[in-house]
Amino acid sequence: MKTQIFLLLILALFAVNQSEAVAQVTSEASQEQAAAAKAVYSCPMHPEVQSKKRGKCPKCKMDLVRQTASAAVNTAPTVAPGSGKKLNIPDVEVLDQDGKAIHFYSDLVKGKTVAINFIFTNCTTICPPLGATFARLQRELTGKDVHFISISVDPLTDTPERLKAWGAKFKAGAGWTFVTGNKPEIDELLRALGATAARREDHTPSIIIGNDAKDVWTRSYGLATTTQMVTLIENVKESVQP
């Protein structure tokens, strides 16, 4: 009799555990379905073009990119201008999108107001939006003497020709330089700028903004709104506290 009661108790506990496991799986599946239903895809160049399905932008034919939760909520600049944070930027030799050998600090940064981001041409996630952000900023800041720099985190693949073609997708104008080069030099540069990653896919979506003449540097979320970014760049340029 005791043995039968013991076996019944074990079966009852097993049934309860099975029910809880099924409930958990069902809940997780429901959450995944809800997340998929809320997914929104938009064009990096034309953010007003949005869809609930993958596809291409009818305006520029670029692939629509899924908008992540972090992109929706993490849009504010992370460091205020005038924070006193300085950068020790190495003057390594690099190549621009025309294949010209230049020195990164002395030719691109020294005495200038710059905005720097990090991309690679095979990227299909955050890099197209980062490129589109720079394109909008360059249009908004025309005549403001702000220089844009996009550094490849995959110099072994990203030749000057590939970078030039990538920039052409965003109608990159004069004053927007795309940087590649030998991997040791690029790795040194990325380390100095705090942009190293174990995998190229994990590189930072941040933008570094600096006024080298006044030694004012800040770092911001690279997919913040154009209005936020323009204000931040202008503040850094004028060394104004927000």
FIBA-789434 format. One record per residue (C-alpha): x, y, z; residue in three letters; residue number from 0. Coordinates in steps of 0.02 Angstrom, whole numbers, plus 50000, padded with zeros to 5 digits. Layout:
+-------+-------+-------+-----+-----+
!  east ! north !    up !   r !   k !
+-------+-------+-------+-----+-----+
!     X !     Y !     Z ! ALA ! NUM !
...
+-------+-------+-------+-----+-----+
***
This chain:
+-------+-------+-------+-----+-----+
!  east ! north !    up !   r !   k !
+-------+-------+-------+-----+-----+
! 50000 ! 50000 ! 50000 ! MET !   0 !
! 50139 ! 50121 ! 50046 ! LYS !   1 !
! 50229 ! 50079 ! 49885 ! THR !   2 !
! 50072 ! 50119 ! 49783 ! GLN !   3 !
! 50049 ! 50286 ! 49872 ! ILE !   4 !
! 50232 ! 50328 ! 49842 ! PHE !   5 !
! 50216 ! 50288 ! 49657 ! LEU !   6 !
! 50059 ! 50394 ! 49645 ! LEU !   7 !
! 50150 ! 50541 ! 49724 ! LEU !   8 !
! 50293 ! 50525 ! 49600 ! ILE !   9 !
! 50172 ! 50520 ! 49454 ! LEU !  10 !
! 50080 ! 50672 ! 49520 ! ALA !  11 !
! 50243 ! 50771 ! 49536 ! LEU !  12 !
! 50295 ! 50718 ! 49361 ! PHE !  13 !
! 50129 ! 50777 ! 49291 ! ALA !  14 !
! 50145 ! 50946 ! 49378 ! VAL !  15 !
! 50322 ! 50970 ! 49311 ! ASN !  16 !
! 50267 ! 50924 ! 49135 ! GLN !  17 !
! 50124 ! 51049 ! 49144 ! SER !  18 !
! 50241 ! 51187 ! 49200 ! GLU !  19 !
! 50365 ! 51146 ! 49061 ! ALA !  20 !
! 50228 ! 51150 ! 48929 ! VAL !  21 !
! 50163 ! 51314 ! 48998 ! ALA !  22 !
! 50338 ! 51391 ! 48992 ! GLN !  23 !
! 50367 ! 51335 ! 48812 ! VAL !  24 !
! 50197 ! 51400 ! 48761 ! THR !  25 !
! 50232 ! 51567 ! 48845 ! SER !  26 !
! 50402 ! 51585 ! 48760 ! GLU !  27 !
! 50327 ! 51542 ! 48592 ! ALA !  28 !
! 50190 ! 51671 ! 48618 ! SER !  29 !
! 50319 ! 51803 ! 48661 ! GLN !  30 !
! 50421 ! 51763 ! 48505 ! GLU !  31 !
! 50264 ! 51773 ! 48398 ! GLN !  32 !
! 50217 ! 51939 ! 48476 ! ALA !  33 !
! 50392 ! 52008 ! 48444 ! ALA !  34 !
! 50386 ! 51950 ! 48263 ! ALA !  35 !
! 50215 ! 52030 ! 48241 ! ALA !  36 !
! 50283 ! 52196 ! 48306 ! LYS !  37 !
! 50439 ! 52192 ! 48196 ! ALA !  38 !
! 50461 ! 52344 ! 48086 ! VAL !  39 !
! 50578 ! 52357 ! 47938 ! TYR !  40 !
! 50634 ! 52525 ! 47872 ! SER !  41 !
! 50750 ! 52598 ! 47741 ! CYS !  42 !
! 50918 ! 52662 ! 47807 ! PRO !  43 !
! 50913 ! 52806 ! 47682 ! MET !  44 !
! 50727 ! 52843 ! 47694 ! HIS !  45 !
! 50670 ! 52803 ! 47872 ! PRO !  46 !
! 50492 ! 52855 ! 47829 ! GLU !  47 !
! 50480 ! 52700 ! 47719 ! VAL !  48 !
! 50426 ! 52562 ! 47838 ! GLN !  49 !
! 50353 ! 52388 ! 47820 ! SER !  50 !
! 50306 ! 52240 ! 47928 ! LYS !  51 !
! 50395 ! 52125 ! 47804 ! LYS !  52 !
! 50569 ! 52114 ! 47731 ! ARG !  53 !
! 50592 ! 52192 ! 47562 ! GLY !  54 !
! 50671 ! 52336 ! 47468 ! LYS !  55 !
! 50643 ! 52522 ! 47477 ! CYS !  56 !
! 50537 ! 52579 ! 47328 ! PRO !  57 !
! 50637 ! 52742 ! 47323 ! LYS !  58 !
! 50818 ! 52684 ! 47324 ! CYS !  59 !
! 50803 ! 52492 ! 47314 ! LYS !  60 !
! 50906 ! 52466 ! 47473 ! MET !  61 !
! 50861 ! 52318 ! 47584 ! ASP !  62 !
! 50744 ! 52363 ! 47725 ! LEU !  63 !
! 50826 ! 52339 ! 47896 ! VAL !  64 !
! 50737 ! 52273 ! 48050 ! ARG !  65 !
! 50726 ! 52403 ! 48187 ! GLN !  66 !
! 50787 ! 52337 ! 48355 ! THR !  67 !
! 50719 ! 52385 ! 48525 ! ALA !  68 !
! 50885 ! 52465 ! 48570 ! SER !  69 !
! 50877 ! 52575 ! 48416 ! ALA !  70 !
! 50706 ! 52634 ! 48470 ! ALA !  71 !
! 50745 ! 52677 ! 48650 ! VAL !  72 !
! 50932 ! 52713 ! 48658 ! ASN !  73 !
! 50937 ! 52872 ! 48556 ! THR !  74 !
! 51009 ! 53000 ! 48676 ! ALA !  75 !
! 51192 ! 53052 ! 48674 ! PRO !  76 !
! 51289 ! 52961 ! 48808 ! THR !  77 !
! 51423 ! 53089 ! 48851 ! VAL !  78 !
! 51405 ! 53278 ! 48860 ! ALA !  79 !
! 51522 ! 53391 ! 48762 ! PRO !  80 !
! 51655 ! 53473 ! 48867 ! GLY !  81 !
! 51670 ! 53317 ! 48975 ! SER !  82 !
! 51859 ! 53334 ! 48972 ! GLY !  83 !
! 51884 ! 53160 ! 48899 ! LYS !  84 !
! 52035 ! 53165 ! 48785 ! LYS !  85 !
! 52085 ! 53047 ! 48647 ! LEU !  86 !
! 52262 ! 52997 ! 48602 ! ASN !  87 !
! 52239 ! 52969 ! 48416 ! ILE !  88 !
! 52384 ! 52882 ! 48327 ! PRO !  89 !
! 52448 ! 52959 ! 48166 ! ASP !  90 !
! 52451 ! 52792 ! 48076 ! VAL !  91 !
! 52461 ! 52780 ! 47888 ! GLU !  92 !
! 52295 ! 52729 ! 47809 ! VAL !  93 !
! 52212 ! 52729 ! 47638 ! LEU !  94 !
! 52061 ! 52832 ! 47589 ! ASP !  95 !
! 51926 ! 52779 ! 47467 ! GLN !  96 !
! 52031 ! 52839 ! 47320 ! ASP !  97 !
! 52179 ! 52731 ! 47371 ! GLY !  98 !
! 52280 ! 52881 ! 47429 ! LYS !  99 !
! 52400 ! 52851 ! 47573 ! ALA ! 100 !
! 52368 ! 52976 ! 47713 ! ILE ! 101 !
! 52406 ! 52994 ! 47898 ! HIS ! 102 !
! 52250 ! 52978 ! 48002 ! PHE ! 103 !
! 52277 ! 53112 ! 48133 ! TYR ! 104 !
! 52378 ! 53243 ! 48040 ! SER ! 105 !
! 52278 ! 53233 ! 47877 ! ASP ! 106 !
! 52101 ! 53198 ! 47938 ! LEU ! 107 !
! 52084 ! 53258 ! 48117 ! VAL ! 108 !
! 52212 ! 53388 ! 48166 ! LYS ! 109 !
! 52131 ! 53557 ! 48200 ! GLY ! 110 !
! 51961 ! 53500 ! 48132 ! LYS ! 111 !
! 51787 ! 53461 ! 48194 ! THR ! 112 !
! 51754 ! 53279 ! 48150 ! VAL ! 113 !
! 51623 ! 53144 ! 48165 ! ALA ! 114 !
! 51690 ! 52965 ! 48159 ! ILE ! 115 !
! 51593 ! 52803 ! 48140 ! ASN ! 116 !
! 51641 ! 52621 ! 48111 ! PHE ! 117 !
! 51576 ! 52512 ! 47970 ! ILE ! 118 !
! 51614 ! 52368 ! 47853 ! PHE ! 119 !
! 51547 ! 52347 ! 47678 ! THR ! 120 !
! 51475 ! 52171 ! 47698 ! ASN ! 121 !
! 51373 ! 52225 ! 47849 ! CYS ! 122 !
! 51184 ! 52213 ! 47827 ! THR ! 123 !
! 51127 ! 52265 ! 48001 ! THR ! 124 !
! 51185 ! 52426 ! 48084 ! ILE ! 125 !
! 51308 ! 52487 ! 47952 ! CYS ! 126 !
! 51180 ! 52544 ! 47821 ! PRO ! 127 !
! 51086 ! 52647 ! 47952 ! PRO ! 128 !
! 51252 ! 52719 ! 48012 ! LEU ! 129 !
! 51294 ! 52768 ! 47833 ! GLY ! 130 !
! 51122 ! 52843 ! 47808 ! ALA ! 131 !
! 51142 ! 52943 ! 47969 ! THR ! 132 !
! 51305 ! 53018 ! 47907 ! PHE ! 133 !
! 51224 ! 53057 ! 47739 ! ALA ! 134 !
! 51084 ! 53154 ! 47824 ! ARG ! 135 !
! 51206 ! 53242 ! 47940 ! LEU ! 136 !
! 51316 ! 53293 ! 47795 ! GLN ! 137 !
! 51167 ! 53371 ! 47707 ! ARG ! 138 !
! 51107 ! 53458 ! 47865 ! GLU ! 139 !
! 51280 ! 53526 ! 47906 ! LEU ! 140 !
! 51326 ! 53587 ! 47732 ! THR ! 141 !
! 51442 ! 53736 ! 47747 ! GLY ! 142 !
! 51475 ! 53705 ! 47933 ! LYS ! 143 !
! 51654 ! 53640 ! 47907 ! ASP ! 144 !
! 51621 ! 53470 ! 47988 ! VAL ! 145 !
! 51721 ! 53323 ! 47922 ! HIS ! 146 !
! 51652 ! 53145 ! 47920 ! PHE ! 147 !
! 51760 ! 52989 ! 47935 ! ILE ! 148 !
! 51703 ! 52808 ! 47917 ! SER ! 149 !
! 51833 ! 52680 ! 47973 ! ILE ! 150 !
! 51821 ! 52501 ! 47911 ! SER ! 151 !
! 51829 ! 52369 ! 48047 ! VAL ! 152 !
! 51866 ! 52240 ! 47911 ! ASP ! 153 !
! 52019 ! 52308 ! 47820 ! PRO ! 154 !
! 52063 ! 52137 ! 47747 ! LEU ! 155 !
! 51903 ! 52141 ! 47644 ! THR ! 156 !
! 51868 ! 52326 ! 47625 ! ASP ! 157 !
! 51979 ! 52390 ! 47487 ! THR ! 158 !
! 51972 ! 52575 ! 47440 ! PRO ! 159 !
! 51866 ! 52526 ! 47290 ! GLU ! 160 !
! 51739 ! 52435 ! 47398 ! ARG ! 161 !
! 51729 ! 52581 ! 47519 ! LEU ! 162 !
! 51704 ! 52705 ! 47377 ! LYS ! 163 !
! 51563 ! 52600 ! 47305 ! ALA ! 164 !
! 51484 ! 52584 ! 47478 ! TRP ! 165 !
! 51492 ! 52771 ! 47504 ! GLY ! 166 !
! 51414 ! 52802 ! 47334 ! ALA ! 167 !
! 51256 ! 52714 ! 47394 ! LYS ! 168 !
! 51235 ! 52857 ! 47518 ! PHE ! 169 !
! 51289 ! 52994 ! 47397 ! LYS ! 170 !
! 51439 ! 53034 ! 47507 ! ALA ! 171 !
! 51503 ! 53207 ! 47467 ! GLY ! 172 !
! 51670 ! 53296 ! 47484 ! ALA ! 173 !
! 51725 ! 53299 ! 47664 ! GLY ! 174 !
! 51671 ! 53120 ! 47699 ! TRP ! 175 !
! 51824 ! 53006 ! 47703 ! THR ! 176 !
! 51819 ! 52816 ! 47707 ! PHE ! 177 !
! 51970 ! 52736 ! 47789 ! VAL ! 178 !
! 52052 ! 52566 ! 47770 ! THR ! 179 !
! 52232 ! 52505 ! 47769 ! GLY ! 180 !
! 52347 ! 52373 ! 47838 ! ASN ! 181 !
! 52266 ! 52275 ! 47979 ! LYS ! 182 !
! 52398 ! 52314 ! 48113 ! PRO ! 183 !
! 52377 ! 52502 ! 48086 ! GLU ! 184 !
! 52187 ! 52492 ! 48081 ! ILE ! 185 !
! 52184 ! 52384 ! 48237 ! ASP ! 186 !
! 52293 ! 52512 ! 48327 ! GLU ! 187 !
! 52175 ! 52650 ! 48272 ! LEU ! 188 !
! 52020 ! 52555 ! 48328 ! LEU ! 189 !
! 52097 ! 52520 ! 48498 ! ARG ! 190 !
! 52139 ! 52703 ! 48523 ! ALA ! 191 !
! 51960 ! 52752 ! 48478 ! LEU ! 192 !
! 51882 ! 52619 ! 48589 ! GLY ! 193 !
! 51806 ! 52526 ! 48442 ! ALA ! 194 !
! 51885 ! 52355 ! 48452 ! THR ! 195 !
! 51776 ! 52199 ! 48446 ! ALA ! 196 !
! 51812 ! 52012 ! 48445 ! ALA ! 197 !
! 51705 ! 51996 ! 48288 ! ARG ! 198 !
! 51675 ! 52128 ! 48157 ! ARG ! 199 !
! 51487 ! 52097 ! 48176 ! GLU ! 200 !
! 51499 ! 52155 ! 48357 ! ASP ! 201 !
! 51578 ! 52322 ! 48321 ! HIS ! 202 !
! 51511 ! 52476 ! 48409 ! THR ! 203 !
! 51366 ! 52576 ! 48334 ! PRO ! 204 !
! 51434 ! 52733 ! 48413 ! SER ! 205 !
! 51492 ! 52896 ! 48336 ! ILE ! 206 !
! 51640 ! 52992 ! 48403 ! ILE ! 207 !
! 51626 ! 53181 ! 48385 ! ILE ! 208 !
! 51773 ! 53294 ! 48416 ! GLY ! 209 !
! 51836 ! 53471 ! 48403 ! ASN ! 210 !
! 52023 ! 53438 ! 48395 ! ASP ! 211 !
! 52070 ! 53623 ! 48397 ! ALA ! 212 !
! 51987 ! 53642 ! 48568 ! LYS ! 213 !
! 52018 ! 53463 ! 48625 ! ASP ! 214 !
! 51834 ! 53427 ! 48654 ! VAL ! 215 !
! 51778 ! 53248 ! 48622 ! TRP ! 216 !
! 51618 ! 53152 ! 48651 ! THR ! 217 !
! 51538 ! 52988 ! 48602 ! ARG ! 218 !
! 51356 ! 52964 ! 48552 ! SER ! 219 !
! 51238 ! 52825 ! 48500 ! TYR ! 220 !
! 51259 ! 52813 ! 48312 ! GLY ! 221 !
! 51074 ! 52794 ! 48272 ! LEU ! 222 !
! 51011 ! 52942 ! 48370 ! ALA ! 223 !
! 50894 ! 53061 ! 48277 ! THR ! 224 !
! 50967 ! 53183 ! 48152 ! THR ! 225 !
! 50909 ! 53330 ! 48258 ! THR ! 226 !
! 50998 ! 53262 ! 48412 ! GLN ! 227 !
! 51157 ! 53229 ! 48316 ! MET ! 228 !
! 51159 ! 53400 ! 48231 ! VAL ! 229 !
! 51137 ! 53486 ! 48400 ! THR ! 230 !
! 51275 ! 53381 ! 48477 ! LEU ! 231 !
! 51397 ! 53414 ! 48335 ! ILE ! 232 !
! 51362 ! 53601 ! 48337 ! GLU ! 233 !
! 51387 ! 53605 ! 48526 ! ASN ! 234 !
! 51553 ! 53514 ! 48510 ! VAL ! 235 !
! 51606 ! 53629 ! 48369 ! LYS ! 236 !
! 51569 ! 53782 ! 48474 ! GLU ! 237 !
! 51623 ! 53697 ! 48638 ! SER ! 238 !
! 51452 ! 53736 ! 48713 ! VAL ! 239 !
! 51381 ! 53639 ! 48860 ! GLN ! 240 !
! 51207 ! 53567 ! 48817 ! PRO ! 241 !
+-------+-------+-------+-----+-----+
***
